[in-house]
Every structure is written in C-alpha cells, then in structure tokens.
Amino acid sequence: MARTCGGEPLQDRRTRLARLLRKPKGKAAERIASGIVLSEAIEASGEAMFRHACRMGLEGIVSKRLGSPYVSGRTRHWQAVAIPCR
C-alpha cells in the first residue's frame, strides 16, 4: 500500500528508503541490485564539509536540515553551494 511520507523529517524518510532498498540477508542498503544508490548522509560543520568537498574536487554541496519535511522547489530547508576551488 502506498504511503505519503513527505511531511516526515528527512532522517525518517532516509531510514524508510534505506529499508525499502535493502537487499535480503542484511547486506548494506547502499549496494542495490536495481542500480538505485542511497547517498551517504554526512553530519559536519559547513566549513569542514566545504574544505573536504574542495579537496575532493566536487562541483558543489547540497545541505538539508535533518528535521525538514519534503517540499518541492527551493525552500529554506536546503541549500546548494558551488565549490569555486575546482
């Protein structure tokens, strides 16, 4: 049965998604046979994450508030930051 969970906090939605994607026999939720990959959630200060992303040569960072509900479009709950040091 389908269930809408957009009003739940981000961390709850990620937990639910990880459970849905998990392979049988307890294998890691990130290794999915269907090709869907749940990205790693990193909790760090913005400054530390920015430095790390710069060292990795990433294009940018998307930051989301853990307790935020899902809302389509741009909101105050998430922020995209370009990495100029590429």
C-alpha positions in Angstrom: 0.0 0.0 0.0 1.4 3.4 -1.0 2.0 5.9 1.8 3.0 9.6 1.6 5.8 10.4 3.9 6.8 13.9 2.6 5.7 15.5 5.9 8.1 13.4 7.9 11.6 14.7 8.8 14.4 14.0 6.4 16.2 11.5 8.7 13.0 9.4 9.0 12.5 9.4 5.2 16.1 8.3 4.6 15.7 5.5 7.1 12.5 4.3 5.4 14.1 4.5 2.0 17.2 2.5 3.2 14.8 -0.2 4.5 13.0 -0.3 1.2 16.2 -0.6 -0.8 18.0 -3.1 1.4 19.0 -6.4 -0.1 17.9 -9.6 1.6 20.2 -11.2 4.2 21.3 -7.9 5.7 23.6 -6.6 3.0 24.3 -2.8 3.0 21.4 -0.7 1.9 23.8 1.3 -0.3 24.6 -1.7 -2.6 21.4 -2.1 -4.5 21.0 -4.6 -7.4 18.5 -2.3 -9.1 21.1 0.4 -9.5 19.5 2.8 -7.0 22.1 4.1 -4.6 21.2 5.9 -1.4 23.9 8.6 -0.9 25.8 8.8 2.3 24.5 11.4 4.8 27.3 13.4 6.4 26.7 15.4 9.5 29.5 18.0 9.7 30.0 21.7 10.1 29.5 23.7 6.9 33.1 24.9 6.9 34.6 21.4 7.4 32.4 20.0 4.7 33.3 22.8 2.3 37.0 22.2 2.8 36.6 18.4 2.3 34.5 18.9 -0.9 37.1 21.3 -2.2 39.9 18.7 -1.6 37.8 16.0 -3.4 37.3 18.3 -6.4 33.5 18.2 -6.1 31.3 20.6 -8.0 29.2 21.5 -5.0 27.3 20.6 -1.8 23.6 20.3 -1.1 22.8 20.8 2.5 19.5 19.9 4.1 18.0 20.3 7.5 17.6 16.9 9.1 14.2 17.7 10.6 12.8 19.2 7.4 9.7 17.9 5.6 9.9 17.3 1.8 8.8 20.4 -0.1 9.2 20.6 -3.9 11.2 23.5 -5.2 13.6 25.8 -3.4 13.0 26.3 0.2 14.8 27.5 3.3 15.3 23.8 4.4 18.0 23.1 1.8 20.8 25.0 0.2 23.1 24.3 -2.8 26.6 25.7 -2.6 29.0 25.8 -5.6 32.7 24.9 -4.9 34.8 27.6 -6.6 38.2 25.9 -6.0 37.8 23.3 -8.8 
